[in-house]
């Protein structure tokens, strides 16, 4: 569940570290569907036999699939300002892919609120550092600084 905060308490949530999200398993069907959607059918993602001969020993998720999972995980880690009625994705200040996610791996997100600024009345720009952890692997799949905008009544 997102953390709902009062506009008067925003300063108290700068540096807020959300609890880790629930685990999500990345399976071959999800990888294949992402490949179809993005038209990226590189063998390392979709050819299970050829991928066995790579250093990874199996297929791997697209880096952008791992990144796109932030939308799913945000339902758990987001800080939501009371009166929120709409959110917008404003992009990223930083994205680094550090470790491939092999098929059937479980991933989850860790998130820290870096800043919340009211840019216009009722429009808040939020910067969140998100790390995608791979179960059992020390190196994260990715680290990103995600920018969103919340529209608040």
Secondary structure as UniProt FT lines:
FT   STRAND          3..5
FT   HELIX           7..13
FT   TURN            14..15
FT   STRAND          24..25
FT   HELIX           28..38
FT   HELIX           43..46
FT   HELIX           48..52
FT   TURN            55..56
FT   HELIX           63..77
FT   STRAND          79..81
FT   TURN            82..83
FT   STRAND          84..97
FT   TURN            103..104
FT   STRAND          106..120
FT   TURN            121..122
FT   STRAND          123..134
FT   TURN            135..136
FT   STRAND          142..152
//
